[in-house]
Each structure stands twice: as structure tokens, then as C-alpha cells.
Amino acid sequence: MTRIDKNIYLDLYFMMKKIRMTEEKIAENYHEDNMHTPVHLYIGQEAIAAGVCSNLKPTDKVFSNHRNHGHYLAKGGDLYAMIAELHNKETGCSRGRGGSMHLTDNSVGFPITSAIVAGGVPIATGSALASTIRKSNDVSVVFFGDAASEEGVVFESMCFAALKKLPIIYICENNMFSVCTPLEKREVSKSVCKKFESVLNVKYVDGNDVESIYLSAKEAIDNARVGGGPLVIECLTYRMRDHHDTRTGVDAGYQTQDEWQFWSRRCPIEKARKNLYEEGVLDEYKEKEFEKMFMLVLDDAFRKAIADPLPKPDDIYYGLFG
Amino acid sequence: MPWTKVNQLDSIEIKVNTENVNDTRIISYTDSIREALSSALDIDERVFVMGQGINDPNGIFGATKDLWKIYGEERVFDTPLSEAALTGIAIGSSMMGMRPIYCHNRPDFLMLAMDQIVNHATKMNYMSGGQCNVPLVIWATTGMGWGSAAQHSQALHGLFMHVPGLKIIMPTTPYDVKGLLLSAIEDNNPVLVFEHRKLFNQSGYVPENAYKVPIGRGVVRKAGSDVTIVAISEMVAEALNASKGLEVDGISCEVIDLRTIKPYDEEIIIKSLEKTGKLVIADTGWKTGGVSAEIAASIAEKAFHLLNCSILRLGSEDVPTPASHVLERAFYKNADDIEFAIRTMMDK
């Protein structure tokens, strides 16, 4: 029995699949050394990007971070431009100047991401301030991790957002690791957003259940849009690969096999798949058709990206000033 | 955009101290800043002004006084301290097309916002391949004297000069501050505005209408033939005073007010050196690793053949600013120090 419209749930499933397949293809190809850029894969966290972004309009703004591929795609960012950017090409979404950590797609409300942890949080808050001054009803959403919550600037931003009742939703993806350092070595609480409860309301959701995320985000976003003010949503999740690069945290030596297996069994895509099969809106045929179709799109993007031109060194000053 | 209707007028020869000029509209430096902010708020609905204390009864040093009464608190608002977050907030709003002016009392407090200024504001446009402009103005006033001490007296423009992706203006006259501020607000990039507390004690000619002074262009404040003094901020006043004393002894100084530190007007310096062959650089910052060092190195690279003696630099002593007034006097360089240095230079 699903809690949301079956067709929306199916769309969410396909978005998560899209992100997963893209990330896995990047991982597969990464050690060919055609992508000279540090990659921070989103595998395992797809439900959060998909569940939140499907509630947003193109004029709403999403501010992400170094782990941005999922948010970029879920907001409607151009896949080929992203792959070209990873390949450092002039055709990349950031014209080869940003790399994986600094993707841009203004056409879908996805401004350049910052890779300074928590750096995007005040910037997103500023975007919400702009909406308020202009009296547009655009909502801004910022995604940040558990480690980012440890930067003072996050608390400062939330205080200001609360004061001005800004239309911003703060989504904390708590995957319990700050590179290799586990949460218990860093904070007293298992919920990193507890420390913000004095300033803003905080909702806690299962970060691997796309339905719960969709519903919480929908309520928060719709409320913010009509002047209801900011909100924090903490999503508990796990990243199935290392902080950056392609191996697992287990192989890197700071995650246990048991813990990894536990979260593997809680895969958000598997969970959705199971529910959708039960509801009869997804079957093996639909699944395989999607995979086949999207793999063609992915292969095409990679093929084009590899063939595309690199930026010209003489253009190194391009974009310094606007 | 109405900005295209704001004419660019370069400044005429204006004396730093109050003087009678033919045109009768003399206003204070403070009022000139206020006029710039007011003009910008009138011209462009995207402009807003924010900062701790801007809506105090006297505003910040008088410059933002009562603006909120005219433009409303949505566009002119006081802020919590939170310099880091608020800089990010200003950046974010500017990326969405607004034109914020973030006012601080002192450059010292910008240190709390260094990550947002250096890691974010100056880089968003470049990292995105030119797709995310940051039309942000950050305004601050270097303090001086009365025991303000180390954390309220810093002249930090040299630190920021090192970072690509921003501009720095340092006006010295009521005429220039209005025109340069308007140029800064119109600019699509982060512009840091560093005033100097002592320069607020002046009045001068300021046109009533809005106008722009070009960023990146210096001006000759006093023509001369023996020595070129490139002066920054309050040192322009010191240099002009020094040149009066030197004139008596037949040493003719040409005083250049750069007005913009980044990008600075190299051409005007080189043109002057073609006449004088001698360069003195006087900055309000510390001598080491700052603006005077950069200008000296750059001129030595590009115009070595024009120099007939070593470049001379004057800057504050390389210590944190002390509180006691006798130590303050030792810390700061003034007209006497410039005069002494030039006499020594001419004797060689």
C-alpha cells in the first residue's frame, strides 16, 4: 500500500534509477582516466535527491555541494553536459572550468555548487532572501551533509532565515561519515540537526524511503512557498562508496562489512522497486525497457563527451569577470 | 537598465581639503556616500543595503543615516553579526540577480567572512564558466587613531589584492566616493570598497545628479616633474601635504591618486615616470607583501628603464597597530615621513 500517487512513485523510482545508473557508469569508467576530476558518488542516497526535487519547479533553486550528481540530475540538469564537464571539456555544463564538484545548470534552477563544506548553505539562504524581496514565490532548497552541520555558518544562516521567514528548506543528508570519521567521534547526538531545534522546526525522515522524503519535502516546500517560512529535514542514509573515488568505505578501511551489508539491504531503489511491483505499476519488462533506453542515453553522452574538444589554454581568463 | 543613463564623468582636479571652487555644491564626504547609496536605491530596485548598525540613529559613520526611513526596512536592513553567513547570503542574493551592498564598520571584520569572499564570491562566475555573476559590493572603513588598536585599525586591501576575481576601490574625495560607489554597484562582480576614517573629515564638490567614476583609472592630484608619488587612500592627503613642504625647496612632486587598487592604473604611473624617473609609493597598509610591494614589483618589471633610482615604499610598520598614542605615531607614516624619505632620495 503506497502513500503517494502510484505514478509519482514510479517517476521517483525511475529518477533514482537514472542517478544510480549514471553513478555506476561513472564509477566503471573512472579509472580509464578520462575524467580528471575528483568524484563524490551519490550511490545509496538517491531517494533524497529524487524525493525532494520532484516537488520543485524549474524556477525554484537547488543548492548542492561536492556530492552533487544526484541533485543535478533530479533537478533536471542536462546529463550530457554533466558527463562532458566530468571529462573537462569545453562543452561541459561549467565549460570545463568547474569539474565534478562545481556543476551548473541555470536553466533548471541549479546554480554552481560549492565544494567548501557548508559553503552553499548561506548562499542558498541568500537566494531565498532574493525571492522574498522580489515577492516571487520561488523556494530555495539546499542539500548539505552531517559534517556540514558542524560549520557555524549553517546555524548563522538558519537564524537569519528564521528571522526573515525565508522560503528555504534545509535538507541534511546524514550519512554518518565525515570522509572517514564516523559521527560518534564528532558529535554528542546521533541526529545532527537536533542542535538546530532552538531555531527552526526539524523533521526527521528515513533517507532511504523515497515516499517519506517526498511527503515531508512536499509539505515543507508547499508551506514555504506561501510564506510559511523555513524548515529543516534530516534524512538518515548511507553512502555505498567511499567519500570520493569508486571503492567502498569497507575497502578503504573505515566501514565494517556488516554495516555496509545492513545498508545495502536497505537500498532505496530496491525498496521502491518492491513496492511498485506489489502495486502492479512496475514489472520486469518496464524495468528492462527503462534500463535499455537509459543505457543508450548514457553511452551516447559518454561517447560524445570523450570526442568533444577541451578548452583552449588561451581562454584561461574566460569567466573571471562578468 | 537605467544604469546606462548614468553618465561616466572622470573627476576634475579636486583638492582633498575643503576649498572654494567655482561650482557651489559642496557637501561632506559622508553625505556623498549617502547620496550614492540613495541614487542606487532609486535607480535600481534590485539594490539593497545591509549591515550591522546601518540603521543606527547615525547610521554607519553617518553614511547610511535614515535611509531605511525612505526606502523601507526590506531594502535597508540591520543585520545580526554572523559575517560569514551574511556574506554568503549577500552572494546568494546577488547570484539571483539582486545587487546587495554589505556595509561593515571595519575591514577587520571581513576576516570572519574570508571563506565566503575568497572561496565563493570571487570564484562562482569563473568555476561556472561565466554563468553565475556575483554583483556584490562590500563596504568597510579603515580605522585610525584614538587607541583603536590592532583589531580595529587594519588596512587589509593588500590581502585582498592577491585574489583574482574581485575589484578594490579606495576613493579619497567626496566627488570620487559617490562616482566610484555607483560604478561598483553597477559592476557585475564583487567589488570591495575601502574607505578611510580620516577622509570623512572633508567636504568637496559633488554633482547632485548620479554619475560614475570609472573603476581602474587613477588621477593626477598634483602635477610635478621631479618625483612621482603613488599614494593610496589617506596617504594621498599626506602626499599632498608633503609635496607642499618639498615645493618650498624646489622639489616638484607629482602626486597620483590611484583610486582603484585592483585593477590599478599602471599607465598613469608609467606616464609620470617618463617625466620624473623616481617612484615613491605610499600605502596605508603594512609595508610587507601588500599593495606597495605589488606596484613596485610590477613597475620594476615593466618600466625599469624609466627608473633612475630605487623605488621607495612607505607603509605602516610591520606590527599590529598599538594603542598608545606615542606608539601610534611611530606606527603610521605621514607627510613628514614622506618628505624626509624624498629629501633623502633626492640627496643621493
Boltz contact constraints between the chains, C-beta under 6 A:
constraints:
  - contact:
      token1: [A, 94]
      token2: [B, 128]
      max_distance: 6.0
  - contact:
      token1: [A, 94]
      token2: [B, 129]
      max_distance: 6.0
  - contact:
      token1: [A, 95]
      token2: [B, 129]
      max_distance: 6.0
  - contact:
      token1: [A, 97]
      token2: [B, 127]
      max_distance: 6.0
  - contact:
      token1: [A, 97]
      token2: [B, 129]
      max_distance: 6.0
  - contact:
      token1: [A, 98]
      token2: [B, 127]
      max_distance: 6.0
  - contact:
      token1: [A, 102]
      token2: [B, 127]
      max_distance: 6.0
  - contact:
      token1: [A, 104]
      token2: [B, 128]
      max_distance: 6.0
  - contact:
      token1: [A, 104]
      token2: [B, 131]
      max_distance: 6.0
  - contact:
      token1: [A, 106]
      token2: [B, 131]
      max_distance: 6.0
  - contact:
      token1: [A, 111]
      token2: [B, 95]
      max_distance: 6.0
  - contact:
      token1: [A, 111]
      token2: [B, 132]
      max_distance: 6.0
  - contact:
      token1: [A, 112]
      token2: [B, 124]
      max_distance: 6.0
  - contact:
      token1: [A, 112]
      token2: [B, 127]
      max_distance: 6.0
  - contact:
      token1: [A, 112]
      token2: [B, 128]
      max_distance: 6.0
  - contact:
      token1: [A, 112]
      token2: [B, 132]
      max_distance: 6.0
  - contact:
      token1: [A, 114]
      token2: [B, 120]
      max_distance: 6.0
  - contact:
      token1: [A, 116]
      token2: [B, 119]
      max_distance: 6.0
  - contact:
      token1: [A, 119]
      token2: [B, 120]
      max_distance: 6.0
  - contact:
      token1: [A, 122]
      token2: [B, 85]
      max_distance: 6.0
  - contact:
      token1: [A, 122]
      token2: [B, 88]
      max_distance: 6.0
  - contact:
      token1: [A, 122]
      token2: [B, 89]
      max_distance: 6.0
  - contact:
      token1: [A, 123]
      token2: [B, 88]
      max_distance: 6.0
  - contact:
      token1: [A, 123]
      token2: [B, 91]
      max_distance: 6.0
  - contact:
      token1: [A, 123]
      token2: [B, 92]
      max_distance: 6.0
  - contact:
      token1: [A, 125]
      token2: [B, 89]
      max_distance: 6.0
  - contact:
      token1: [A, 126]
      token2: [B, 89]
      max_distance: 6.0
  - contact:
      token1: [A, 126]
      token2: [B, 91]
      max_distance: 6.0
  - contact:
      token1: [A, 126]
      token2: [B, 92]
      max_distance: 6.0
  - contact:
      token1: [A, 126]
      token2: [B, 93]
      max_distance: 6.0
  - contact:
      token1: [A, 127]
      token2: [B, 92]
      max_distance: 6.0
  - contact:
      token1: [A, 127]
      token2: [B, 96]
      max_distance: 6.0
  - contact:
      token1: [A, 129]
      token2: [B, 89]
      max_distance: 6.0
  - contact:
      token1: [A, 129]
      token2: [B, 93]
      max_distance: 6.0
  - contact:
      token1: [A, 130]
      token2: [B, 93]
      max_distance: 6.0
  - contact:
      token1: [A, 130]
      token2: [B, 96]
      max_distance: 6.0
  - contact:
      token1: [A, 130]
      token2: [B, 98]
      max_distance: 6.0
  - contact:
      token1: [A, 133]
      token2: [B, 74]
      max_distance: 6.0
  - contact:
      token1: [A, 153]
      token2: [B, 84]
      max_distance: 6.0
  - contact:
      token1: [A, 153]
      token2: [B, 85]
      max_distance: 6.0
  - contact:
      token1: [A, 156]
      token2: [B, 82]
      max_distance: 6.0
  - contact:
      token1: [A, 156]
      token2: [B, 85]
      max_distance: 6.0
  - contact:
      token1: [A, 157]
      token2: [B, 85]
      max_distance: 6.0
  - contact:
      token1: [A, 319]
      token2: [B, 125]
      max_distance: 6.0
  - contact:
      token1: [A, 319]
      token2: [B, 126]
      max_distance: 6.0
  - contact:
      token1: [A, 319]
      token2: [B, 129]
      max_distance: 6.0
  - contact:
      token1: [A, 319]
      token2: [B, 130]
      max_distance: 6.0
  - contact:
      token1: [A, 320]
      token2: [B, 126]
      max_distance: 6.0
  - contact:
      token1: [A, 320]
      token2: [B, 165]
      max_distance: 6.0
  - contact:
      token1: [A, 321]
      token2: [B, 189]
      max_distance: 6.0
  - contact:
      token1: [A, 322]
      token2: [B, 125]
      max_distance: 6.0
  - contact:
      token1: [A, 322]
      token2: [B, 133]
      max_distance: 6.0
  - contact:
      token1: [A, 322]
      token2: [B, 188]
      max_distance: 6.0
  - contact:
      token1: [A, 322]
      token2: [B, 189]
      max_distance: 6.0
